[in-house]
Amino acid sequence: MASDNNQTENTPAEGEEVNRELIRSVIDALDEGEDKKLKELVGELHSTDVADLIEHLPEKKRNHFIEQMGEDFNIDTYTELEEPVLAKIVEDMPNDQLAGVIRQMDTDDAVYLIEDLDQSEQDEILKQIPVGERAPLERSLEYPEDSAGRLMQAEFIAVPPFWSVGQTIDYMRETTDLPDDFSEIYVINPDFHLLGIVTLNRLLRTSRPIPVSEIMNEDPNLVDAHLDQEEVARQFERYNLISMPVIDNDQRLLGVVMVDDIVDVIHEEAEEDIHRLGGVGDEALTDNVINIAKSRFTWLAINLFTAILASIVINMFDATINEKVALAVLMTVVASMGGNAATQTMTVSVRALATKELNPVNAVRVVTREGMVGIINGLIFAFVTGLVTLVWFHSLGLAVIMGAAMIVNMLVAGLSGILIPIVLERYKIDPAVASGVFVTTVTDIIGFFSFLGLAALFLV
């Protein structure tokens, strides 16, 4: 297929990732100071692709790239960058330049840019922003991190209830400082209390003389500014929302959360759960070696401790193992099968707890279900592993013990995989972080103890 005539050489087509040739060309243009060539190379790229390009550049060239792009640099690129990369860029950027960038952003993006800076640096940057633009930023920064107040943008359209549809439309046409993207009009009283919401499609389909109060939704979905962003995302998903107004304790309208930010939250929360299940913290691919090693060390150390506990159980039966060497060959099979089964249950359970799908109402039913699944799989694999043991070692007694241990451990695996996350959640401990270590410890210890214990009773 012939390429688009407007497509710059080495520039990826829509949907393609940034390629090595483009990265090399950009680095060469930076080294040679060829601003025109640089802008030609990346001028047609989407902000997401530019962010990807920046992340692939050597650290020392990232701020240089932004400076050379000048006014042609898309401000939206900042919000697409990985947090470690963004933090370093912001740290190296002069305060007056950063203040200028913030003034071009929506409130939510501006807060994201500076929220991790020291308070003194935040104050210094905010001083360089006019009071009218500074106030909503300071208000958002007062709310807890990962709350709706931090996530909201302060730019929205609000009108009084007595305005007609015609007045509202004319206002939107004639006012220049409105948000770039919006889908709803907010109807408020003089105290800024939200009275209702009018969607754009309803507004445009209604005759001009009709007051907006007659066509507004008087019972919209609202969110408190202090609510955690994960719960906000859950409401968006539950009610199929594209935006939601944010209110304070006095029911006054503060801002609006948009669906594009919620998509980022959903991705972030899901990624966070997966990382925590693996004991790797909040690391990103752009983190350096030291930070990655530090984030992984803690849970590796805890895993070492739990592995020692499992080894102690094995050591309790050293005489039994010495008497029948086949036990050493087979005991890891029981523990491994239990560990994998528990991990399956734990993964589903942790995610269900995070999304509130698993709750006190259905907990007993779900726990019972997982126990039954453990028994069924235990019986199936007891037959399979017992048969393999019989063929391999020609010992009916060893085969029966293998099958019995498999049933016990698969049942324990299923129950521990769901009960441990539920108990941790009850005691306000993040199950995504702590479940893996506890579940692995239980399945290893029970697996070794049941198999070796039965062998000690009936074979030796």
Secondary structure, DSSP 4 states (H G I P E B T S, - for coil): -PPPTTPPTTPPPTTPPPPHHHHHHHHHHHHHT-HHHHHHHHTTS-HHHHHHHHHHS-HHHHHHHHHHHGGGS-GGGGGGS-HHHHHHHHHHS-HHHHHHHHHTS-HHHHHHHHTTS-HHHHHHHHTTS-HHHHHHHHHHHTSPTTBHHHH-BS---EE-TT-BHHHHHHHHHH-SSS-SS--EEEEE-TT-BEEEEEEHHHHHTS-TTSBGGGTSBSS---EETTSBHHHHHHHHHHHT-SEEEEE-TT-BEEEEEEHHHHHHHHHHHHHHHHHHHTT-TT--TTS-HHHHHHHHHHHHHHHHHHHHHHHHHHHHTHHHHHH-THHHHHHHHHHHHHHHHHHHHHHHHHHHHHTT-S-TTTHHHHHHHHHHHHHHHHHHHHHHHHHHHHHHH--HHHHHHHHHHHHHHHHHHHHHHHHHHHHHHHTT--HHHHHHHHHHHHHHHHHHHHHHHHHHHHT-
